[in-house]
Amino acid sequence: MNIGELSKRTGLSTSRIRFYEQSGLLPAAQRGLNGYRSYPREMVQMLELVVMAQKVGFSLEDIRALLPRGLQGWDHDGVVATLRQKLADIKAMEKQLQTSKRQVQALLADIEARPDDMDCQDNARRVLTHVLAQQSASLPSAFAAQEKMGRLMRAGRKQRANGAGS
């Protein structure tokens, strides 16, 4: 099939298909005597895989590393490991987004809790003071946890040096 037909079947522009080919995501198309590109039917599936992988957050470099030169030769273990890592990354992003959402909701509630007799400038100062107080309140606990970890690591090194850890 030519690039125009491949474009219609996949919904991708011809320039995007050429880009994927030039980027090494797709094998180079065969050229007919007329110089036109000719693609095998399996190229539709390859392009659908590339688009789906991009939609779920894989970079072109990730896709290039995973995608075989044809639909044969999949590195099963590599694909499974990469997909599991992507799931872990998505879960971490979801957790971070939930944290960010709670922080924005709290900030919005704090801003909207402006007393009726307070102007916007004074409310902004009140909110900023509140935010800064919350940040400085969390710093000591973070520093305390870091210091505790340091003490535990030093104690472990000391035990190993004294032979108590062996």
ChimeraX attribute file (.defattr): number of C-alpha atoms within 10 A of each C-alpha:
attribute: neighborCount
match mode: 1-to-1
recipient: residues
	/A:1	13
	/A:2	15
	/A:3	18
	/A:4	14
	/A:5	14
	/A:6	21
	/A:7	18
	/A:8	11
	/A:9	11
	/A:10	16
	/A:11	11
	/A:12	15
	/A:13	14
	/A:14	15
	/A:15	11
	/A:16	11
	/A:17	19
	/A:18	15
	/A:19	13
	/A:20	18
	/A:21	14
	/A:22	12
	/A:23	13
	/A:24	15
	/A:25	22
	/A:26	21
	/A:27	16
	/A:28	15
	/A:29	16
	/A:30	13
	/A:31	12
	/A:32	10
	/A:33	7
	/A:34	6
	/A:35	8
	/A:36	13
	/A:37	16
	/A:38	17
	/A:39	18
	/A:40	11
	/A:41	10
	/A:42	10
	/A:43	18
	/A:44	15
	/A:45	13
	/A:46	20
	/A:47	20
	/A:48	15
	/A:49	14
	/A:50	19
	/A:51	16
	/A:52	12
	/A:53	15
	/A:54	14
	/A:55	10
	/A:56	11
	/A:57	12
	/A:58	17
	/A:59	13
	/A:60	17
	/A:61	11
	/A:62	13
	/A:63	17
	/A:64	17
	/A:65	13
	/A:66	16
	/A:67	18
	/A:68	16
	/A:69	15
	/A:70	13
	/A:71	11
	/A:72	7
	/A:73	9
	/A:74	13
	/A:75	11
	/A:76	10
	/A:77	9
	/A:78	12
	/A:79	14
	/A:80	11
	/A:81	11
	/A:82	15
	/A:83	13
	/A:84	12
	/A:85	12
	/A:86	15
	/A:87	13
	/A:88	12
	/A:89	13
	/A:90	14
	/A:91	12
	/A:92	12
	/A:93	12
	/A:94	12
	/A:95	12
	/A:96	12
	/A:97	12
	/A:98	12
	/A:99	12
	/A:100	12
	/A:101	12
	/A:102	12
	/A:103	12
	/A:104	12
	/A:105	12
	/A:106	13
	/A:107	16
	/A:108	12
	/A:109	11
	/A:110	17
	/A:111	16
	/A:112	11
	/A:113	11
	/A:114	16
	/A:115	10
	/A:116	6
	/A:117	7
	/A:118	11
	/A:119	10
	/A:120	12
	/A:121	9
	/A:122	11
	/A:123	18
	/A:124	15
	/A:125	11
	/A:126	15
	/A:127	19
	/A:128	15
	/A:129	12
	/A:130	13
	/A:131	15
	/A:132	11
	/A:133	11
	/A:134	11
	/A:135	11
	/A:136	10
	/A:137	11
	/A:138	11
	/A:139	11
	/A:140	11
	/A:141	11
	/A:142	11
	/A:143	11
	/A:144	11
	/A:145	12
	/A:146	11
	/A:147	12
	/A:148	12
	/A:149	12
	/A:150	12
	/A:151	12
	/A:152	11
	/A:153	12
	/A:154	12
	/A:155	12
	/A:156	14
	/A:157	14
	/A:158	13
	/A:159	13
	/A:160	12
	/A:161	11
	/A:162	10
	/A:163	9
	/A:164	10
	/A:165	10
	/A:166	7
